[in-house]
Amino acid sequence: MRAIRHRRRSIPALAALAAAAVAAPVLLAATPAAAHPREGRLARELVEEVTARGAYRHLAKFQKIADANGGNRAAGTPGHAASAAYVHDTLKKAGYEVSYQDFDIYDAHTKTEKTTVLSGAEPRELATAAFTFTQSTPAGGLTAPLALARVDESPGCTADDYAAGAFTGKIALVKRGTCTFVEKQRAAAEAGALGVIVYNHSGTTPVRGSFSSPAEGIIPSAGITLADGEALAAAAAKGEVSVRLELDQEHLKKTTRNVIAETRGGRADRVVAVGSHLDSVPEGPGINDNGSGSAGLLEVALKLADEGANKKGKGKQTANKVRFAWWSAEELGLLGSEHYVAQLSEQQKKNIALYLNFDMIASPNPAQFVYDGDDSDKVGEGAGPAGSAQIEALINGFLDKKAKPHEGSDFDGRSDYGPFIANGIPAGGTFTGAEGIKTPDQAKRYGGTAGAPYDPNYHGAGDTLKNIDLKAFDTNLDVIAHAVGTYAQDLSSLGK
């Protein structure tokens, strides 16, 4: 799952997010029977056959690949290429129609990241983090006075946060929060700013922002700490403060690839799409994020093949075509899934009946989250496209039947369902938590440690085979198996 800083869809104010994070989870209300298709033979058999023990071998393979390739499986690296080849070749042997989808990404290497305050008795250097894919400053840096963007519930997000004429030829100082870094940068640039410095809203470290590609880097952009930002804002409110921003970043183009596999049978105009991202962050092997979802999909696909999905013969093939996808470059901003959807014709998009997404399903301090397709939680982004509520109901109904507690999770744009719902394709899925903090009520419900992250190893070197929860993994494997088995044969709950 990509870090929150990559998010492109609009999100609620930080205060609302904080309130939601500490709110007690609530089981969703019962849903109409029509939302729960009768469990068919295929769904029952897949749930019985798919096990955490079976899928664990794929996790072990991903760990082995990372160990042999610098400790990670990041997009554009040998570790990811080897992971993609393993998935591709395994599915090819199982009889799927498998293909690679190549696309370009960029890697950023920062050589210089420095902010120097020139006002005062003597120059003072601040801890600085260049945004990924920022423009570089001219040689010797960019020297200019600071101009303060308005601090409100959405600081620096819209044009009215920048006083007319006050930012021309200056460096904008903006507080982190609410909107994306792309939106803050664009608003500052349109106001005439030569560069932008974003200061943090909490903690003691500089903001580490990121754009999805060099094309999004309009002006030099960097992050500083909350304390340094507040000190600069206070000084600039009293008089002119000049700074020198020095950024030197190299952008290298690479090629990476998605892996797409689909059943040989089933109606091509009724596609059940299921996806997970295969890439890790550079800092670690990514066994939970997202080896877990990738391994789960792979094991379900193999068991579906064992059921005869790729064999000719009456009663063997699925009624609907099932298409599995392992996305690359999710950690860089959903680039793999965005590329895939962008390449589809309008008819091909219409042929996709639904999209199921599984990203982080074995967190070591887990909660059980189900994407809130009907917006019954009234948190964040709102409901998904028509059909998303029924997908949520199917998953909740299955978990209820298994007496597994669960709660909703907003469609906040942090994973690969984003490009699908943006194109009107209903979506759903599960995950078990990232860097968010488990509440006391959640600890009572699910076990584990209150006040600690769902995954303390999120985006770190500790996201290894040793730090996953196999019970949570097993529960979510059953969810995948049940959903795939149901929708492969029956789309009636979606009105199709």
C-alpha positions as CSV (number, residue, x, y, z in Angstrom):
1,M,0.0,0.0,0.0
2,R,1.4,3.3,-1.0
3,A,2.1,6.0,1.6
4,I,-0.5,8.6,2.2
5,R,1.7,11.3,0.6
6,H,1.0,9.8,-2.9
7,R,-2.8,10.2,-2.6
8,R,-4.4,11.9,-5.6
9,R,-8.1,11.8,-4.6
10,S,-9.2,14.6,-2.3
11,I,-9.3,13.6,1.4
12,P,-11.0,15.0,4.5
13,A,-9.4,17.3,6.9
14,L,-6.8,15.9,9.2
15,A,-9.0,16.5,12.2
16,A,-11.7,14.3,10.7
17,L,-9.2,11.6,9.9
18,A,-7.8,11.7,13.4
19,A,-11.3,11.4,14.8
20,A,-12.1,8.4,12.6
21,A,-8.9,6.7,13.6
22,V,-9.8,6.7,17.3
23,A,-13.5,5.9,16.8
24,A,-14.7,2.5,17.9
25,P,-15.2,0.1,15.0
26,V,-18.8,-0.9,14.4
27,L,-20.1,-3.9,12.6
28,L,-22.1,-3.0,9.5
29,A,-25.8,-3.4,9.6
30,A,-27.4,-6.4,8.0
31,T,-27.9,-6.1,4.3
32,P,-30.7,-7.3,2.1
33,A,-30.7,-10.9,1.2
34,A,-30.6,-10.0,-2.5
35,A,-27.1,-8.7,-1.9
36,H,-25.9,-12.1,-0.9
37,P,-26.0,-14.6,-3.8
38,R,-26.5,-18.1,-2.8
39,E,-23.1,-19.7,-2.2
40,G,-22.3,-21.9,-5.1
41,R,-20.2,-25.1,-5.4
42,L,-17.2,-23.3,-6.8
43,A,-17.1,-20.8,-4.0
44,R,-17.4,-23.5,-1.3
45,E,-14.7,-25.6,-2.8
46,L,-12.3,-22.8,-3.3
47,V,-12.7,-21.7,0.3
48,E,-12.0,-25.3,1.4
49,E,-9.0,-25.7,-0.8
50,V,-7.2,-22.4,-0.4
51,T,-5.1,-22.3,2.8
52,A,-2.5,-20.1,4.4
53,R,-0.1,-23.0,4.4
54,G,-0.5,-23.3,0.6
55,A,-0.1,-19.6,0.0
56,Y,2.8,-19.3,2.4
57,R,5.1,-21.0,-0.1
58,H,4.7,-17.9,-2.4
59,L,5.5,-15.6,0.5
60,A,8.7,-17.6,1.1
61,K,9.6,-17.3,-2.6
62,F,9.1,-13.5,-2.5
63,Q,11.3,-13.4,0.6
64,K,14.0,-15.5,-1.1
65,I,13.9,-13.3,-4.2
66,A,14.3,-10.1,-2.0
67,D,17.2,-11.7,-0.1
68,A,19.0,-12.4,-3.4
69,N,18.3,-8.9,-4.8
70,G,19.4,-6.3,-2.3
71,G,16.7,-6.9,0.2
72,N,13.7,-5.5,-1.8
73,R,11.3,-6.1,-4.7
74,A,10.8,-2.5,-5.7
75,A,9.5,-1.6,-9.2
76,G,12.2,-1.4,-11.8
77,T,14.7,-3.6,-9.8
78,P,15.8,-7.2,-10.3
79,G,13.8,-8.2,-7.3
80,H,10.6,-7.1,-8.8
81,A,11.5,-8.6,-12.2
82,A,12.2,-11.9,-10.5
83,S,8.9,-11.7,-8.6
84,A,7.0,-11.0,-11.8
85,A,8.7,-13.9,-13.6
86,Y,7.7,-16.3,-10.8
87,V,4.1,-15.3,-10.9
88,H,4.0,-15.4,-14.7
89,D,5.6,-18.8,-15.1
90,T,3.6,-20.3,-12.3
91,L,0.3,-19.3,-13.9
92,K,1.5,-20.3,-17.4
93,K,2.0,-23.8,-16.1
94,A,-1.5,-23.7,-14.6
95,G,-3.0,-23.1,-18.1
96,Y,-3.8,-19.4,-17.8
97,E,-3.5,-16.9,-20.7
98,V,-0.7,-14.9,-19.2
99,S,1.0,-11.7,-20.4
100,Y,3.3,-9.0,-19.3
101,Q,2.4,-5.3,-19.7
102,D,5.5,-3.1,-19.8
103,F,5.5,0.6,-19.0
104,D,8.1,3.2,-18.0
105,I,8.7,4.6,-14.6
106,Y,11.3,6.9,-13.2
107,D,13.8,6.6,-10.3
108,A,14.9,9.7,-8.4
109,H,18.5,10.2,-7.0
110,T,18.9,13.2,-4.9
111,K,22.3,14.8,-4.8
112,T,21.6,18.0,-2.9
113,E,18.7,19.0,-0.6
114,K,19.4,22.1,1.4
115,T,17.5,25.1,2.8
116,T,19.5,28.0,4.2
117,V,17.9,30.9,6.1
118,L,19.7,34.0,5.0
119,S,18.0,36.5,7.2
120,G,19.4,37.1,10.7
121,A,22.9,37.5,12.1
122,E,24.3,34.6,10.1
123,P,23.0,31.9,7.7
124,R,21.2,29.0,9.2
125,E,20.7,25.6,7.5
126,L,17.5,23.6,8.0
127,A,17.0,19.8,7.7
128,T,15.4,19.4,4.3
129,A,14.0,16.6,2.2
130,A,13.7,17.1,-1.6
131,F,10.3,15.9,-2.9
132,T,10.6,12.8,-5.1
133,F,10.6,13.9,-8.8
134,T,11.0,17.6,-7.9
135,Q,12.5,20.0,-10.4
136,S,16.0,20.9,-9.5
137,T,17.0,24.5,-8.6
138,P,19.5,26.4,-10.8
139,A,23.2,25.8,-9.9
140,G,23.9,27.6,-6.7
141,G,20.3,27.4,-5.5
142,L,17.2,29.5,-5.7
143,T,17.4,32.6,-3.4
144,A,14.2,34.5,-2.7
145,P,12.0,35.9,0.1
146,L,9.4,33.6,1.6
147,A,5.7,34.2,1.1
148,L,3.2,32.5,3.5
149,A,0.3,30.5,2.2
150,R,-2.8,30.8,4.4
151,V,-3.1,28.2,7.1
152,D,-6.7,26.9,7.3
153,E,-8.5,23.5,7.2
154,S,-6.9,23.0,3.7
155,P,-3.6,24.9,3.9
156,G,-2.2,25.9,0.5
157,C,-4.6,23.8,-1.4
158,T,-6.6,26.4,-3.4
159,A,-5.9,29.7,-5.1
160,D,-7.5,31.7,-2.4
161,D,-4.8,30.5,0.0
162,Y,-2.3,32.7,-2.0
163,A,-2.8,36.4,-1.8
164,A,-2.9,38.0,-5.2
165,G,0.5,39.3,-6.3
166,A,2.2,38.3,-3.0
167,F,3.9,35.2,-4.3
168,T,5.4,36.4,-7.6
169,G,9.1,35.7,-7.6
170,K,9.1,34.3,-4.1
171,I,9.3,30.9,-2.4
172,A,6.0,29.7,-1.0
173,L,5.9,28.4,2.6
174,V,3.0,26.0,3.0
175,K,1.8,23.8,5.8
176,R,1.2,20.1,5.2
177,G,-2.4,18.8,5.2
178,T,-5.6,17.7,3.5
179,C,-4.7,17.9,-0.2
180,T,-1.9,16.3,-2.2
181,F,1.5,17.7,-2.7
182,V,0.8,18.0,-6.4
183,E,-2.2,20.3,-5.6
184,K,-0.2,22.4,-3.2
185,Q,2.6,22.8,-5.7
186,R,0.3,23.6,-8.6
187,A,-1.5,26.3,-6.6
188,A,1.8,27.9,-5.5
189,A,3.1,27.9,-9.0
190,E,-0.1,29.4,-10.4
191,A,0.3,32.2,-7.8
192,G,3.7,33.0,-9.2
193,A,6.0,31.2,-6.7
194,L,9.4,30.1,-7.9
195,G,9.6,27.2,-5.5
196,V,7.6,25.7,-2.6
197,I,8.7,24.6,0.9
198,V,6.1,22.4,2.8
199,Y,6.5,22.2,6.6
200,N,5.1,19.2,8.6
201,H,1.9,19.2,10.6
202,S,3.4,16.9,13.3
203,G,6.5,15.1,14.5
204,T,10.1,16.1,14.3
205,T,11.1,15.1,10.8
206,P,10.9,16.9,7.5
207,V,8.0,16.3,5.2
208,R,8.9,13.6,2.6
209,G,6.7,14.4,-0.3
210,S,6.5,12.7,-3.6
211,F,5.1,13.2,-7.1
212,S,4.3,10.3,-9.3
213,S,6.6,11.3,-12.1
214,P,9.0,14.1,-13.1
215,A,6.2,15.5,-15.2
216,E,4.3,16.4,-12.0
217,G,7.3,18.4,-10.7
218,I,6.4,22.0,-11.9
219,I,8.7,24.0,-9.5
220,P,11.4,23.0,-7.0
221,S,9.7,21.5,-4.0
222,A,11.0,20.3,-0.6
223,G,9.9,19.6,3.0
224,I,11.1,20.8,6.4
225,T,10.0,20.1,10.0
226,L,7.1,21.5,11.9
227,A,9.3,23.4,14.3
228,D,11.4,25.0,11.5
229,G,8.2,25.8,9.5
230,E,6.5,27.5,12.4
231,A,9.6,29.5,13.2
232,L,9.9,30.7,9.6
233,A,6.2,31.5,9.5
234,A,6.5,33.6,12.7
235,A,9.5,35.5,11.5
236,A,8.1,36.1,8.0
237,A,4.9,37.5,9.5
238,K,7.0,40.2,11.2
239,G,9.2,41.1,8.2
240,E,10.9,39.8,5.1
241,V,12.8,36.4,5.4
242,S,15.0,35.3,2.6
243,V,16.1,31.7,2.1
244,R,18.2,29.8,-0.4
245,L,16.7,26.5,-1.6
246,E,19.2,24.1,-3.2
247,L,17.9,21.0,-4.9
248,D,19.7,18.7,-7.3
249,Q,17.9,15.5,-8.3
250,E,18.5,13.1,-11.2
251,H,15.6,11.3,-12.8
252,L,16.4,7.9,-14.5
253,K,13.8,6.2,-16.7
254,K,13.3,2.5,-16.1
255,T,10.9,-0.2,-17.4
256,T,8.7,-2.3,-15.2
257,R,5.8,-4.6,-15.9
258,N,2.4,-5.8,-14.7
259,V,1.5,-9.4,-14.9
260,I,-2.0,-10.2,-16.3
261,A,-3.5,-13.7,-16.3
262,E,-7.1,-14.7,-17.2
263,T,-9.1,-17.9,-17.5
264,R,-9.4,-19.4,-21.0
265,G,-13.1,-19.7,-20.6
266,G,-15.9,-17.5,-19.4
267,R,-17.7,-14.6,-21.0
268,A,-15.3,-11.9,-22.1
269,D,-18.0,-9.3,-21.7
270,R,-18.5,-10.2,-18.0
271,V,-15.0,-10.0,-16.5
272,V,-14.3,-10.5,-12.9
273,A,-11.0,-8.5,-12.3
274,V,-8.9,-9.2,-9.2
275,G,-5.7,-7.4,-8.4
276,S,-2.9,-6.8,-5.9
277,H,0.4,-4.9,-6.2
278,L,3.6,-7.0,-6.5
279,D,6.2,-4.3,-5.9
280,S,7.7,-3.5,-2.5
281,V,9.3,-0.2,-1.3
282,P,13.1,0.0,-1.7
283,E,13.5,-0.2,2.1
284,G,12.4,-3.8,2.5
285,P,11.1,-7.1,1.0
286,G,7.4,-6.1,1.3
287,I,6.1,-9.5,2.5
288,N,3.0,-8.0,4.0
289,D,2.9,-5.0,1.7
290,N,2.1,-6.5,-0.6
291,G,3.5,-10.0,-0.9
292,S,0.5,-11.1,1.2
293,G,-2.1,-9.9,-1.4
294,S,0.0,-11.2,-4.3
295,A,0.5,-14.6,-2.7
296,G,-3.2,-14.8,-1.9
297,L,-4.2,-14.1,-5.4
298,L,-1.7,-16.5,-6.8
299,E,-2.9,-19.4,-4.6
300,V,-6.6,-18.7,-5.4
301,A,-5.8,-18.6,-9.1
302,L,-4.0,-21.9,-8.9
303,K,-6.9,-23.6,-7.0
304,L,-9.3,-22.1,-9.5
305,A,-7.2,-23.8,-12.3
306,D,-7.4,-27.1,-10.4
307,E,-11.2,-26.8,-10.5
308,G,-11.0,-26.8,-14.2
309,A,-11.2,-23.1,-15.1
310,N,-8.8,-23.5,-17.9
311,K,-9.9,-26.9,-19.2
312,K,-12.4,-27.7,-21.9
313,G,-15.5,-29.6,-21.0
314,K,-19.0,-29.1,-19.9
315,G,-19.4,-27.7,-16.4
316,K,-15.7,-27.1,-16.0
317,Q,-15.1,-23.5,-17.1
318,T,-16.3,-20.5,-15.2
319,A,-19.4,-18.7,-16.5
320,N,-17.5,-15.4,-16.4
321,K,-13.9,-14.7,-17.4
322,V,-11.7,-14.1,-14.3
323,R,-8.7,-11.8,-14.8
324,F,-6.0,-11.7,-12.2
325,A,-3.5,-8.8,-12.1
326,W,-0.3,-8.2,-10.3
327,W,0.5,-4.5,-10.5
328,S,3.9,-2.9,-10.5
329,A,4.8,0.6,-9.2
330,E,1.9,0.9,-6.8
331,E,4.3,2.3,-4.3
332,L,5.2,5.1,-6.7
333,G,1.6,6.2,-7.1
334,L,-0.7,3.4,-8.5
335,L,1.3,3.6,-11.7
336,G,0.7,0.0,-12.9
337,S,-3.0,0.0,-12.4
338,E,-3.4,3.5,-13.8
339,H,-1.4,2.4,-16.9
340,Y,-3.6,-0.7,-17.3
341,V,-6.9,1.2,-17.1
342,A,-5.7,4.0,-19.3
343,Q,-4.9,1.5,-22.1
344,L,-8.4,0.0,-22.1
345,S,-11.0,1.0,-24.6
346,E,-14.4,2.2,-23.4
347,Q,-15.9,-1.2,-24.3
348,Q,-13.1,-3.0,-22.5
349,K,-13.9,-1.0,-19.4
350,K,-17.6,-1.8,-19.7
351,N,-16.7,-5.5,-20.0
352,I,-15.2,-5.4,-16.4
353,A,-18.1,-6.2,-14.2
354,L,-16.2,-5.5,-11.0
355,Y,-12.7,-5.1,-9.5
356,L,-11.6,-6.8,-6.2
357,N,-8.4,-5.4,-4.5
358,F,-6.3,-7.1,-1.8
359,D,-3.4,-5.0,-0.4
360,M,-1.8,-5.9,3.0
361,I,-3.8,-8.9,4.3
362,A,-1.4,-10.3,6.9
363,S,-0.5,-7.4,9.1
364,P,1.1,-8.5,12.4
365,N,-1.2,-6.4,14.6
366,P,-4.3,-6.7,12.4
367,A,-7.8,-5.4,12.2
368,Q,-10.2,-6.6,9.6
369,F,-11.1,-3.9,7.2
370,V,-13.6,-4.1,4.3
371,Y,-13.9,-1.3,1.8
372,D,-17.0,0.8,2.5
373,G,-18.7,0.6,-0.8
374,D,-22.0,2.1,0.3
375,D,-20.5,4.9,2.5
376,S,-22.4,3.6,5.5
377,D,-19.6,4.8,7.7
378,K,-19.9,8.4,6.4
379,V,-16.2,8.9,6.5
380,G,-14.0,10.4,3.8
381,E,-14.7,9.9,0.1
382,G,-18.2,8.6,-0.2
383,A,-19.6,5.5,-1.8
384,G,-18.0,3.6,-4.7
385,P,-19.6,3.2,-8.1
386,A,-22.9,1.3,-8.3
387,G,-22.3,-2.3,-7.4
388,S,-19.7,-1.5,-4.7
389,A,-22.2,-1.7,-1.9
390,Q,-23.2,-5.2,-3.1
391,I,-19.5,-6.3,-3.1
392,E,-19.1,-5.0,0.4
393,A,-22.3,-6.8,1.4
394,L,-21.0,-10.1,0.0
395,I,-17.7,-9.8,1.9
396,N,-19.4,-8.8,5.1
397,G,-21.9,-11.5,4.8
398,F,-19.2,-14.1,4.4
399,L,-17.2,-12.8,7.4
400,D,-20.4,-12.7,9.5
401,K,-21.1,-16.4,8.6
402,K,-17.5,-17.2,9.7
403,A,-18.1,-15.2,12.9
404,K,-15.2,-12.9,12.0
405,P,-15.4,-9.3,13.3
406,H,-14.9,-6.6,10.7
407,E,-15.3,-2.9,10.1
408,G,-15.5,-0.5,7.2
409,S,-12.6,1.4,5.5
410,D,-12.9,4.4,3.3
411,F,-12.1,4.4,-0.4
412,D,-9.3,6.9,0.3
413,G,-7.4,6.2,-2.9
414,R,-4.4,4.6,-1.3
415,S,-4.5,1.4,-3.4
416,D,-5.1,0.0,-6.9
417,Y,-8.9,0.2,-6.8
418,G,-8.5,3.9,-7.5
419,P,-8.2,3.9,-11.3
420,F,-11.1,1.5,-11.5
421,I,-13.6,3.4,-9.4
422,A,-12.5,6.6,-11.2
423,N,-13.8,4.9,-14.3
424,G,-17.1,3.9,-12.8
425,I,-16.2,0.2,-12.2
426,P,-17.5,-1.1,-8.9
427,A,-14.9,-2.3,-6.5
428,G,-14.3,-3.9,-3.1
429,G,-11.8,-5.8,-1.1
430,T,-10.1,-6.1,2.3
431,F,-6.9,-5.2,4.1
432,T,-5.6,-5.6,7.7
433,G,-4.0,-2.2,8.3
434,A,-0.9,-0.2,7.6
435,E,0.7,2.5,9.7
436,G,-2.6,3.5,11.5
437,I,-2.8,2.9,15.3
438,K,-5.0,0.1,16.7
439,T,-7.6,1.4,19.2
440,P,-8.4,-0.2,22.5
441,D,-11.8,-1.3,21.2
442,Q,-10.1,-2.8,18.2
443,A,-7.7,-4.7,20.4
444,K,-10.7,-6.1,22.3
445,R,-12.3,-7.1,19.1
446,Y,-9.4,-8.6,17.2
447,G,-6.7,-9.1,19.8
448,G,-3.3,-7.6,19.5
449,T,-1.8,-4.4,20.9
450,A,-3.7,-1.2,21.4
451,G,-1.8,2.0,20.8
452,A,0.6,0.3,18.3
453,P,0.5,0.3,14.5
454,Y,-1.4,-2.4,12.6
455,D,1.9,-3.0,10.9
456,P,4.9,-1.6,12.8
457,N,7.1,-2.7,9.9
458,Y,5.2,-0.8,7.3
459,H,7.5,0.4,4.5
460,G,10.5,-0.8,6.4
461,A,13.2,-3.5,6.4
462,G,11.2,-5.4,9.0
463,D,8.4,-6.3,6.6
464,T,9.7,-9.9,6.4
465,L,8.4,-13.4,6.5
466,K,8.9,-13.4,10.3
467,N,6.5,-10.5,10.8
468,I,3.1,-11.5,9.4
469,D,-0.1,-12.8,11.0
470,L,-1.1,-16.1,9.5
471,K,-4.6,-16.2,11.0
472,A,-5.4,-12.9,9.4
473,F,-3.8,-14.1,6.2
474,D,-6.0,-17.2,6.3
475,T,-9.2,-15.3,6.9
476,N,-8.5,-13.0,4.0
477,L,-7.5,-15.9,1.7
478,D,-11.0,-17.3,2.4
479,V,-12.5,-13.9,1.5
480,I,-10.7,-13.9,-1.8
481,A,-11.6,-17.5,-2.6
482,H,-15.3,-16.9,-1.8
483,A,-15.6,-13.7,-3.8
484,V,-13.8,-15.1,-6.8
485,G,-15.7,-18.3,-6.7
486,T,-19.0,-16.5,-6.4
487,Y,-18.5,-13.9,-9.0
488,A,-16.9,-16.3,-11.5
489,Q,-20.3,-18.0,-11.7
490,D,-22.9,-15.4,-10.6
491,L,-23.1,-11.6,-11.1
492,S,-26.8,-11.4,-10.3
493,S,-26.2,-9.4,-7.1
494,L,-24.6,-6.7,-9.2
495,G,-27.6,-6.5,-11.5
496,K,-25.7,-8.2,-14.4
